[in-house]
Amino acid sequence: MYAIPLGDDGAELRPLETWHAEELLACIDRGREFIGRHVGLADAVTDLESARAFLTSYAVKRSADAGSLHGVWLGGRLVGGLLFRVWDTPAGVCEAGCWLEPRAAGRGLVTRGMRVLFDWAFEERGMHRVEWHVSSANGPSINVARRLGMSREGLLRENYLHRGVRTSTEIWAVLAPEWRAARARAARADH
């Protein structure tokens, strides 16, 4: 399978598959409270059976061309995941998401990995729009959306019940022409 380097720090983007259930559970266990501050994954993956079920759900999505899941490894250890939670090829619209354990946060891993996945979505798969749905309280994830050149399009007020508290969701997005223009500007700046 593929292993895409994400920089000089040994970080890699790889498939995250059903047989990684033990690694997924260990990753979630190492960061359960940190991960669970804003996303429900930490409450959904609580044992080996639920880890396997989560991974199986994404294997089914991938086989139906309805989503995908990719792991971020650092020093040979799974430290997070990047995903297309929703993938609608006919509409050309998908929704990306992520999680990281605390030791991996603040290293740019999500931004670097998402650049690879956005390039793939736009250039290989012909998507027109990538969305990013994020809790309005999740500053680091909002910063990722900004670094990816996404635009904030709106706020869904108190739409998500998370751990008994109603939270609001910001919707960010980037369109294929915007992505291509930004990548071209970055390439020119590198030369």
PyMOL CGO cylinders between C-alpha atoms (Angstrom):
from pymol import cmd
from pymol.cgo import CYLINDER

trace = [
    CYLINDER, 0.00, 0.00, 0.00, 1.01, 3.61, -0.22, 0.3, 1, 1, 1, 1, 1, 1,
    CYLINDER, 1.01, 3.61, -0.22, 3.01, 5.58, 2.31, 0.3, 1, 1, 1, 1, 1, 1,
    CYLINDER, 3.01, 5.58, 2.31, 3.30, 9.25, 1.39, 0.3, 1, 1, 1, 1, 1, 1,
    CYLINDER, 3.30, 9.25, 1.39, 5.98, 11.22, 3.25, 0.3, 1, 1, 1, 1, 1, 1,
    CYLINDER, 5.98, 11.22, 3.25, 4.63, 14.42, 4.83, 0.3, 1, 1, 1, 1, 1, 1,
    CYLINDER, 4.63, 14.42, 4.83, 7.99, 16.09, 5.44, 0.3, 1, 1, 1, 1, 1, 1,
    CYLINDER, 7.99, 16.09, 5.44, 11.42, 15.54, 6.92, 0.3, 1, 1, 1, 1, 1, 1,
    CYLINDER, 11.42, 15.54, 6.92, 10.12, 14.56, 10.37, 0.3, 1, 1, 1, 1, 1, 1,
    CYLINDER, 10.12, 14.56, 10.37, 9.25, 10.97, 9.43, 0.3, 1, 1, 1, 1, 1, 1,
    CYLINDER, 9.25, 10.97, 9.43, 5.51, 11.65, 9.21, 0.3, 1, 1, 1, 1, 1, 1,
    CYLINDER, 5.51, 11.65, 9.21, 3.60, 9.57, 6.67, 0.3, 1, 1, 1, 1, 1, 1,
    CYLINDER, 3.60, 9.57, 6.67, 0.11, 9.37, 5.25, 0.3, 1, 1, 1, 1, 1, 1,
    CYLINDER, 0.11, 9.37, 5.25, -1.03, 5.75, 4.83, 0.3, 1, 1, 1, 1, 1, 1,
    CYLINDER, -1.03, 5.75, 4.83, -4.29, 3.85, 4.42, 0.3, 1, 1, 1, 1, 1, 1,
    CYLINDER, -4.29, 3.85, 4.42, -6.11, 3.23, 7.67, 0.3, 1, 1, 1, 1, 1, 1,
    CYLINDER, -6.11, 3.23, 7.67, -7.81, -0.12, 7.28, 0.3, 1, 1, 1, 1, 1, 1,
    CYLINDER, -7.81, -0.12, 7.28, -9.82, -2.61, 9.31, 0.3, 1, 1, 1, 1, 1, 1,
    CYLINDER, -9.82, -2.61, 9.31, -6.75, -4.59, 10.34, 0.3, 1, 1, 1, 1, 1, 1,
    CYLINDER, -6.75, -4.59, 10.34, -5.42, -1.43, 12.09, 0.3, 1, 1, 1, 1, 1, 1,
    CYLINDER, -5.42, -1.43, 12.09, -8.10, -1.68, 14.81, 0.3, 1, 1, 1, 1, 1, 1,
    CYLINDER, -8.10, -1.68, 14.81, -5.62, -2.21, 17.66, 0.3, 1, 1, 1, 1, 1, 1,
    CYLINDER, -5.62, -2.21, 17.66, -3.48, 0.74, 16.50, 0.3, 1, 1, 1, 1, 1, 1,
    CYLINDER, -3.48, 0.74, 16.50, -6.57, 2.95, 16.17, 0.3, 1, 1, 1, 1, 1, 1,
    CYLINDER, -6.57, 2.95, 16.17, -7.76, 2.06, 19.66, 0.3, 1, 1, 1, 1, 1, 1,
    CYLINDER, -7.76, 2.06, 19.66, -4.28, 2.74, 21.11, 0.3, 1, 1, 1, 1, 1, 1,
    CYLINDER, -4.28, 2.74, 21.11, -4.17, 6.13, 19.33, 0.3, 1, 1, 1, 1, 1, 1,
    CYLINDER, -4.17, 6.13, 19.33, -7.61, 7.09, 20.64, 0.3, 1, 1, 1, 1, 1, 1,
    CYLINDER, -7.61, 7.09, 20.64, -6.71, 5.87, 24.15, 0.3, 1, 1, 1, 1, 1, 1,
    CYLINDER, -6.71, 5.87, 24.15, -3.56, 8.03, 24.17, 0.3, 1, 1, 1, 1, 1, 1,
    CYLINDER, -3.56, 8.03, 24.17, -5.60, 11.11, 23.28, 0.3, 1, 1, 1, 1, 1, 1,
    CYLINDER, -5.60, 11.11, 23.28, -9.15, 10.31, 24.31, 0.3, 1, 1, 1, 1, 1, 1,
    CYLINDER, -9.15, 10.31, 24.31, -9.89, 13.53, 26.23, 0.3, 1, 1, 1, 1, 1, 1,
    CYLINDER, -9.89, 13.53, 26.23, -7.96, 15.73, 23.78, 0.3, 1, 1, 1, 1, 1, 1,
    CYLINDER, -7.96, 15.73, 23.78, -9.66, 14.18, 20.73, 0.3, 1, 1, 1, 1, 1, 1,
    CYLINDER, -9.66, 14.18, 20.73, -13.06, 14.14, 22.43, 0.3, 1, 1, 1, 1, 1, 1,
    CYLINDER, -13.06, 14.14, 22.43, -13.12, 17.87, 23.18, 0.3, 1, 1, 1, 1, 1, 1,
    CYLINDER, -13.12, 17.87, 23.18, -14.70, 18.59, 19.80, 0.3, 1, 1, 1, 1, 1, 1,
    CYLINDER, -14.70, 18.59, 19.80, -15.46, 15.34, 17.96, 0.3, 1, 1, 1, 1, 1, 1,
    CYLINDER, -15.46, 15.34, 17.96, -17.45, 12.24, 18.82, 0.3, 1, 1, 1, 1, 1, 1,
    CYLINDER, -17.45, 12.24, 18.82, -14.83, 9.72, 17.68, 0.3, 1, 1, 1, 1, 1, 1,
    CYLINDER, -14.83, 9.72, 17.68, -13.39, 9.38, 21.18, 0.3, 1, 1, 1, 1, 1, 1,
    CYLINDER, -13.39, 9.38, 21.18, -16.82, 8.40, 22.49, 0.3, 1, 1, 1, 1, 1, 1,
    CYLINDER, -16.82, 8.40, 22.49, -17.52, 6.03, 19.58, 0.3, 1, 1, 1, 1, 1, 1,
    CYLINDER, -17.52, 6.03, 19.58, -14.23, 4.10, 19.64, 0.3, 1, 1, 1, 1, 1, 1,
    CYLINDER, -14.23, 4.10, 19.64, -14.00, 2.68, 23.14, 0.3, 1, 1, 1, 1, 1, 1,
    CYLINDER, -14.00, 2.68, 23.14, -12.82, -0.92, 22.63, 0.3, 1, 1, 1, 1, 1, 1,
    CYLINDER, -12.82, -0.92, 22.63, -11.44, -3.20, 19.95, 0.3, 1, 1, 1, 1, 1, 1,
    CYLINDER, -11.44, -3.20, 19.95, -14.89, -4.09, 18.61, 0.3, 1, 1, 1, 1, 1, 1,
    CYLINDER, -14.89, -4.09, 18.61, -15.93, -0.46, 18.16, 0.3, 1, 1, 1, 1, 1, 1,
    CYLINDER, -15.93, -0.46, 18.16, -12.54, 0.40, 16.61, 0.3, 1, 1, 1, 1, 1, 1,
    CYLINDER, -12.54, 0.40, 16.61, -13.01, -2.41, 14.12, 0.3, 1, 1, 1, 1, 1, 1,
    CYLINDER, -13.01, -2.41, 14.12, -16.59, -1.28, 13.42, 0.3, 1, 1, 1, 1, 1, 1,
    CYLINDER, -16.59, -1.28, 13.42, -15.45, 2.30, 12.76, 0.3, 1, 1, 1, 1, 1, 1,
    CYLINDER, -15.45, 2.30, 12.76, -12.73, 1.14, 10.38, 0.3, 1, 1, 1, 1, 1, 1,
    CYLINDER, -12.73, 1.14, 10.38, -15.15, -1.27, 8.67, 0.3, 1, 1, 1, 1, 1, 1,
    CYLINDER, -15.15, -1.27, 8.67, -17.63, 1.56, 8.14, 0.3, 1, 1, 1, 1, 1, 1,
    CYLINDER, -17.63, 1.56, 8.14, -14.94, 3.45, 6.20, 0.3, 1, 1, 1, 1, 1, 1,
    CYLINDER, -14.94, 3.45, 6.20, -13.97, 0.34, 4.22, 0.3, 1, 1, 1, 1, 1, 1,
    CYLINDER, -13.97, 0.34, 4.22, -17.62, 0.13, 3.17, 0.3, 1, 1, 1, 1, 1, 1,
    CYLINDER, -17.62, 0.13, 3.17, -17.66, 3.85, 2.33, 0.3, 1, 1, 1, 1, 1, 1,
    CYLINDER, -17.66, 3.85, 2.33, -14.52, 3.48, 0.24, 0.3, 1, 1, 1, 1, 1, 1,
    CYLINDER, -14.52, 3.48, 0.24, -15.95, 0.49, -1.64, 0.3, 1, 1, 1, 1, 1, 1,
    CYLINDER, -15.95, 0.49, -1.64, -19.09, 2.54, -2.40, 0.3, 1, 1, 1, 1, 1, 1,
    CYLINDER, -19.09, 2.54, -2.40, -17.01, 5.63, -3.35, 0.3, 1, 1, 1, 1, 1, 1,
    CYLINDER, -17.01, 5.63, -3.35, -18.70, 7.48, -0.49, 0.3, 1, 1, 1, 1, 1, 1,
    CYLINDER, -18.70, 7.48, -0.49, -15.76, 8.34, 1.79, 0.3, 1, 1, 1, 1, 1, 1,
    CYLINDER, -15.76, 8.34, 1.79, -12.24, 7.35, 2.83, 0.3, 1, 1, 1, 1, 1, 1,
    CYLINDER, -12.24, 7.35, 2.83, -9.96, 7.16, 5.82, 0.3, 1, 1, 1, 1, 1, 1,
    CYLINDER, -9.96, 7.16, 5.82, -6.20, 7.75, 5.97, 0.3, 1, 1, 1, 1, 1, 1,
    CYLINDER, -6.20, 7.75, 5.97, -3.84, 7.42, 8.92, 0.3, 1, 1, 1, 1, 1, 1,
    CYLINDER, -3.84, 7.42, 8.92, -1.07, 9.78, 9.93, 0.3, 1, 1, 1, 1, 1, 1,
    CYLINDER, -1.07, 9.78, 9.93, 1.96, 7.94, 11.26, 0.3, 1, 1, 1, 1, 1, 1,
    CYLINDER, 1.96, 7.94, 11.26, 4.83, 9.64, 13.05, 0.3, 1, 1, 1, 1, 1, 1,
    CYLINDER, 4.83, 9.64, 13.05, 7.94, 7.62, 13.86, 0.3, 1, 1, 1, 1, 1, 1,
    CYLINDER, 7.94, 7.62, 13.86, 6.10, 4.46, 12.86, 0.3, 1, 1, 1, 1, 1, 1,
    CYLINDER, 6.10, 4.46, 12.86, 3.18, 5.05, 15.25, 0.3, 1, 1, 1, 1, 1, 1,
    CYLINDER, 3.18, 5.05, 15.25, -0.38, 5.98, 14.30, 0.3, 1, 1, 1, 1, 1, 1,
    CYLINDER, -0.38, 5.98, 14.30, -1.02, 9.46, 15.74, 0.3, 1, 1, 1, 1, 1, 1,
    CYLINDER, -1.02, 9.46, 15.74, -4.16, 10.55, 13.91, 0.3, 1, 1, 1, 1, 1, 1,
    CYLINDER, -4.16, 10.55, 13.91, -6.43, 10.29, 10.96, 0.3, 1, 1, 1, 1, 1, 1,
    CYLINDER, -6.43, 10.29, 10.96, -7.58, 12.32, 7.98, 0.3, 1, 1, 1, 1, 1, 1,
    CYLINDER, -7.58, 12.32, 7.98, -10.82, 11.48, 6.29, 0.3, 1, 1, 1, 1, 1, 1,
    CYLINDER, -10.82, 11.48, 6.29, -13.39, 12.30, 3.72, 0.3, 1, 1, 1, 1, 1, 1,
    CYLINDER, -13.39, 12.30, 3.72, -16.46, 11.83, 5.88, 0.3, 1, 1, 1, 1, 1, 1,
    CYLINDER, -16.46, 11.83, 5.88, -18.76, 12.55, 2.96, 0.3, 1, 1, 1, 1, 1, 1,
    CYLINDER, -18.76, 12.55, 2.96, -17.88, 11.97, -0.70, 0.3, 1, 1, 1, 1, 1, 1,
    CYLINDER, -17.88, 11.97, -0.70, -20.42, 12.71, -3.43, 0.3, 1, 1, 1, 1, 1, 1,
    CYLINDER, -20.42, 12.71, -3.43, -18.78, 12.20, -6.83, 0.3, 1, 1, 1, 1, 1, 1,
    CYLINDER, -18.78, 12.20, -6.83, -21.82, 13.13, -8.97, 0.3, 1, 1, 1, 1, 1, 1,
    CYLINDER, -21.82, 13.13, -8.97, -22.20, 16.44, -7.10, 0.3, 1, 1, 1, 1, 1, 1,
    CYLINDER, -22.20, 16.44, -7.10, -18.43, 17.01, -6.93, 0.3, 1, 1, 1, 1, 1, 1,
    CYLINDER, -18.43, 17.01, -6.93, -18.63, 17.78, -3.20, 0.3, 1, 1, 1, 1, 1, 1,
    CYLINDER, -18.63, 17.78, -3.20, -16.89, 16.17, -0.24, 0.3, 1, 1, 1, 1, 1, 1,
    CYLINDER, -16.89, 16.17, -0.24, -16.35, 16.92, 3.44, 0.3, 1, 1, 1, 1, 1, 1,
    CYLINDER, -16.35, 16.92, 3.44, -12.92, 16.46, 5.01, 0.3, 1, 1, 1, 1, 1, 1,
    CYLINDER, -12.92, 16.46, 5.01, -12.14, 15.94, 8.69, 0.3, 1, 1, 1, 1, 1, 1,
    CYLINDER, -12.14, 15.94, 8.69, -9.38, 14.91, 11.07, 0.3, 1, 1, 1, 1, 1, 1,
    CYLINDER, -9.38, 14.91, 11.07, -8.23, 13.97, 14.54, 0.3, 1, 1, 1, 1, 1, 1,
    CYLINDER, -8.23, 13.97, 14.54, -4.83, 13.84, 16.23, 0.3, 1, 1, 1, 1, 1, 1,
    CYLINDER, -4.83, 13.84, 16.23, -3.55, 12.65, 19.55, 0.3, 1, 1, 1, 1, 1, 1,
    CYLINDER, -3.55, 12.65, 19.55, -2.00, 15.44, 21.66, 0.3, 1, 1, 1, 1, 1, 1,
    CYLINDER, -2.00, 15.44, 21.66, 1.69, 14.62, 21.03, 0.3, 1, 1, 1, 1, 1, 1,
    CYLINDER, 1.69, 14.62, 21.03, 1.14, 15.09, 17.29, 0.3, 1, 1, 1, 1, 1, 1,
    CYLINDER, 1.14, 15.09, 17.29, -0.69, 18.42, 17.51, 0.3, 1, 1, 1, 1, 1, 1,
    CYLINDER, -0.69, 18.42, 17.51, 0.98, 21.66, 16.49, 0.3, 1, 1, 1, 1, 1, 1,
    CYLINDER, 0.98, 21.66, 16.49, 3.37, 20.07, 13.96, 0.3, 1, 1, 1, 1, 1, 1,
    CYLINDER, 3.37, 20.07, 13.96, 1.43, 20.89, 10.79, 0.3, 1, 1, 1, 1, 1, 1,
    CYLINDER, 1.43, 20.89, 10.79, 0.60, 17.23, 10.16, 0.3, 1, 1, 1, 1, 1, 1,
    CYLINDER, 0.60, 17.23, 10.16, -3.08, 17.83, 9.35, 0.3, 1, 1, 1, 1, 1, 1,
    CYLINDER, -3.08, 17.83, 9.35, -2.31, 20.71, 7.01, 0.3, 1, 1, 1, 1, 1, 1,
    CYLINDER, -2.31, 20.71, 7.01, 0.42, 18.76, 5.20, 0.3, 1, 1, 1, 1, 1, 1,
    CYLINDER, 0.42, 18.76, 5.20, -1.70, 15.63, 4.91, 0.3, 1, 1, 1, 1, 1, 1,
    CYLINDER, -1.70, 15.63, 4.91, -4.79, 17.50, 3.79, 0.3, 1, 1, 1, 1, 1, 1,
    CYLINDER, -4.79, 17.50, 3.79, -2.82, 19.23, 1.04, 0.3, 1, 1, 1, 1, 1, 1,
    CYLINDER, -2.82, 19.23, 1.04, -2.04, 15.78, -0.35, 0.3, 1, 1, 1, 1, 1, 1,
    CYLINDER, -2.04, 15.78, -0.35, -5.67, 14.68, -0.06, 0.3, 1, 1, 1, 1, 1, 1,
    CYLINDER, -5.67, 14.68, -0.06, -7.08, 17.93, -1.49, 0.3, 1, 1, 1, 1, 1, 1,
    CYLINDER, -7.08, 17.93, -1.49, -4.72, 17.66, -4.46, 0.3, 1, 1, 1, 1, 1, 1,
    CYLINDER, -4.72, 17.66, -4.46, -5.99, 14.11, -5.01, 0.3, 1, 1, 1, 1, 1, 1,
    CYLINDER, -5.99, 14.11, -5.01, -9.65, 15.12, -4.61, 0.3, 1, 1, 1, 1, 1, 1,
    CYLINDER, -9.65, 15.12, -4.61, -9.39, 18.00, -7.07, 0.3, 1, 1, 1, 1, 1, 1,
    CYLINDER, -9.39, 18.00, -7.07, -6.85, 16.72, -9.59, 0.3, 1, 1, 1, 1, 1, 1,
    CYLINDER, -6.85, 16.72, -9.59, -7.39, 12.95, -9.62, 0.3, 1, 1, 1, 1, 1, 1,
    CYLINDER, -7.39, 12.95, -9.62, -11.05, 12.67, -8.72, 0.3, 1, 1, 1, 1, 1, 1,
    CYLINDER, -11.05, 12.67, -8.72, -12.40, 15.87, -10.24, 0.3, 1, 1, 1, 1, 1, 1,
    CYLINDER, -12.40, 15.87, -10.24, -14.14, 17.17, -7.12, 0.3, 1, 1, 1, 1, 1, 1,
    CYLINDER, -14.14, 17.17, -7.12, -15.32, 20.78, -7.29, 0.3, 1, 1, 1, 1, 1, 1,
    CYLINDER, -15.32, 20.78, -7.29, -15.73, 21.60, -3.59, 0.3, 1, 1, 1, 1, 1, 1,
    CYLINDER, -15.73, 21.60, -3.59, -14.15, 20.40, -0.34, 0.3, 1, 1, 1, 1, 1, 1,
    CYLINDER, -14.15, 20.40, -0.34, -15.92, 21.35, 2.88, 0.3, 1, 1, 1, 1, 1, 1,
    CYLINDER, -15.92, 21.35, 2.88, -14.58, 21.48, 6.45, 0.3, 1, 1, 1, 1, 1, 1,
    CYLINDER, -14.58, 21.48, 6.45, -17.15, 21.37, 9.28, 0.3, 1, 1, 1, 1, 1, 1,
    CYLINDER, -17.15, 21.37, 9.28, -15.65, 22.43, 12.60, 0.3, 1, 1, 1, 1, 1, 1,
    CYLINDER, -15.65, 22.43, 12.60, -16.81, 23.35, 16.08, 0.3, 1, 1, 1, 1, 1, 1,
    CYLINDER, -16.81, 23.35, 16.08, -16.63, 27.12, 16.51, 0.3, 1, 1, 1, 1, 1, 1,
    CYLINDER, -16.63, 27.12, 16.51, -14.67, 26.40, 19.72, 0.3, 1, 1, 1, 1, 1, 1,
    CYLINDER, -14.67, 26.40, 19.72, -11.97, 24.37, 17.91, 0.3, 1, 1, 1, 1, 1, 1,
    CYLINDER, -11.97, 24.37, 17.91, -9.37, 27.04, 17.14, 0.3, 1, 1, 1, 1, 1, 1,
    CYLINDER, -9.37, 27.04, 17.14, -6.63, 24.67, 15.89, 0.3, 1, 1, 1, 1, 1, 1,
    CYLINDER, -6.63, 24.67, 15.89, -8.98, 23.08, 13.34, 0.3, 1, 1, 1, 1, 1, 1,
    CYLINDER, -8.98, 23.08, 13.34, -10.21, 26.50, 12.20, 0.3, 1, 1, 1, 1, 1, 1,
    CYLINDER, -10.21, 26.50, 12.20, -6.57, 27.48, 11.72, 0.3, 1, 1, 1, 1, 1, 1,
    CYLINDER, -6.57, 27.48, 11.72, -6.07, 24.41, 9.51, 0.3, 1, 1, 1, 1, 1, 1,
    CYLINDER, -6.07, 24.41, 9.51, -8.99, 25.54, 7.34, 0.3, 1, 1, 1, 1, 1, 1,
    CYLINDER, -8.99, 25.54, 7.34, -7.36, 28.97, 7.02, 0.3, 1, 1, 1, 1, 1, 1,
    CYLINDER, -7.36, 28.97, 7.02, -3.94, 27.50, 6.15, 0.3, 1, 1, 1, 1, 1, 1,
    CYLINDER, -3.94, 27.50, 6.15, -5.63, 25.39, 3.48, 0.3, 1, 1, 1, 1, 1, 1,
    CYLINDER, -5.63, 25.39, 3.48, -7.04, 28.56, 1.90, 0.3, 1, 1, 1, 1, 1, 1,
    CYLINDER, -7.04, 28.56, 1.90, -10.62, 27.76, 2.77, 0.3, 1, 1, 1, 1, 1, 1,
    CYLINDER, -10.62, 27.76, 2.77, -13.28, 30.44, 3.19, 0.3, 1, 1, 1, 1, 1, 1,
    CYLINDER, -13.28, 30.44, 3.19, -15.66, 30.57, 6.12, 0.3, 1, 1, 1, 1, 1, 1,
    CYLINDER, -15.66, 30.57, 6.12, -19.12, 30.36, 4.61, 0.3, 1, 1, 1, 1, 1, 1,
    CYLINDER, -19.12, 30.36, 4.61, -21.38, 30.18, 7.58, 0.3, 1, 1, 1, 1, 1, 1,
    CYLINDER, -21.38, 30.18, 7.58, -22.26, 29.14, 11.10, 0.3, 1, 1, 1, 1, 1, 1,
    CYLINDER, -22.26, 29.14, 11.10, -24.80, 26.52, 12.12, 0.3, 1, 1, 1, 1, 1, 1,
    CYLINDER, -24.80, 26.52, 12.12, -25.79, 27.74, 15.57, 0.3, 1, 1, 1, 1, 1, 1,
    CYLINDER, -25.79, 27.74, 15.57, -26.02, 25.10, 18.30, 0.3, 1, 1, 1, 1, 1, 1,
    CYLINDER, -26.02, 25.10, 18.30, -26.62, 22.35, 15.74, 0.3, 1, 1, 1, 1, 1, 1,
    CYLINDER, -26.62, 22.35, 15.74, -24.47, 19.63, 17.30, 0.3, 1, 1, 1, 1, 1, 1,
    CYLINDER, -24.47, 19.63, 17.30, -25.09, 18.01, 20.69, 0.3, 1, 1, 1, 1, 1, 1,
    CYLINDER, -25.09, 18.01, 20.69, -21.67, 16.94, 21.97, 0.3, 1, 1, 1, 1, 1, 1,
    CYLINDER, -21.67, 16.94, 21.97, -21.32, 15.40, 25.41, 0.3, 1, 1, 1, 1, 1, 1,
    CYLINDER, -21.32, 15.40, 25.41, -24.55, 17.02, 26.53, 0.3, 1, 1, 1, 1, 1, 1,
    CYLINDER, -24.55, 17.02, 26.53, -23.67, 20.52, 25.32, 0.3, 1, 1, 1, 1, 1, 1,
    CYLINDER, -23.67, 20.52, 25.32, -25.05, 22.20, 22.21, 0.3, 1, 1, 1, 1, 1, 1,
    CYLINDER, -25.05, 22.20, 22.21, -22.17, 23.41, 20.07, 0.3, 1, 1, 1, 1, 1, 1,
    CYLINDER, -22.17, 23.41, 20.07, -22.08, 25.48, 16.89, 0.3, 1, 1, 1, 1, 1, 1,
    CYLINDER, -22.08, 25.48, 16.89, -20.47, 24.38, 13.63, 0.3, 1, 1, 1, 1, 1, 1,
    CYLINDER, -20.47, 24.38, 13.63, -18.57, 26.62, 11.23, 0.3, 1, 1, 1, 1, 1, 1,
    CYLINDER, -18.57, 26.62, 11.23, -18.65, 25.65, 7.56, 0.3, 1, 1, 1, 1, 1, 1,
    CYLINDER, -18.65, 25.65, 7.56, -15.47, 26.31, 5.59, 0.3, 1, 1, 1, 1, 1, 1,
    CYLINDER, -15.47, 26.31, 5.59, -14.88, 25.38, 1.95, 0.3, 1, 1, 1, 1, 1, 1,
    CYLINDER, -14.88, 25.38, 1.95, -12.50, 25.68, -0.96, 0.3, 1, 1, 1, 1, 1, 1,
    CYLINDER, -12.50, 25.68, -0.96, -13.43, 25.34, -4.62, 0.3, 1, 1, 1, 1, 1, 1,
    CYLINDER, -13.43, 25.34, -4.62, -11.27, 23.63, -7.23, 0.3, 1, 1, 1, 1, 1, 1,
    CYLINDER, -11.27, 23.63, -7.23, -10.38, 26.87, -9.11, 0.3, 1, 1, 1, 1, 1, 1,
    CYLINDER, -10.38, 26.87, -9.11, -9.37, 28.54, -5.82, 0.3, 1, 1, 1, 1, 1, 1,
    CYLINDER, -9.37, 28.54, -5.82, -7.26, 25.54, -4.83, 0.3, 1, 1, 1, 1, 1, 1,
    CYLINDER, -7.26, 25.54, -4.83, -5.50, 25.42, -8.19, 0.3, 1, 1, 1, 1, 1, 1,
    CYLINDER, -5.50, 25.42, -8.19, -4.79, 29.17, -8.15, 0.3, 1, 1, 1, 1, 1, 1,
    CYLINDER, -4.79, 29.17, -8.15, -3.36, 29.00, -4.62, 0.3, 1, 1, 1, 1, 1, 1,
    CYLINDER, -3.36, 29.00, -4.62, -1.18, 25.99, -5.51, 0.3, 1, 1, 1, 1, 1, 1,
    CYLINDER, -1.18, 25.99, -5.51, 0.09, 27.80, -8.63, 0.3, 1, 1, 1, 1, 1, 1,
    CYLINDER, 0.09, 27.80, -8.63, 0.96, 30.90, -6.55, 0.3, 1, 1, 1, 1, 1, 1,
    CYLINDER, 0.96, 30.90, -6.55, 2.79, 28.72, -4.02, 0.3, 1, 1, 1, 1, 1, 1,
    CYLINDER, 2.79, 28.72, -4.02, 4.73, 26.96, -6.79, 0.3, 1, 1, 1, 1, 1, 1,
    CYLINDER, 4.73, 26.96, -6.79, 5.79, 30.30, -8.30, 0.3, 1, 1, 1, 1, 1, 1,
    CYLINDER, 5.79, 30.30, -8.30, 6.87, 31.57, -4.88, 0.3, 1, 1, 1, 1, 1, 1,
    CYLINDER, 6.87, 31.57, -4.88, 9.06, 28.46, -4.40, 0.3, 1, 1, 1, 1, 1, 1,
    CYLINDER, 9.06, 28.46, -4.40, 11.01, 29.19, -7.58, 0.3, 1, 1, 1, 1, 1, 1,
]
cmd.load_cgo(trace, "trace")
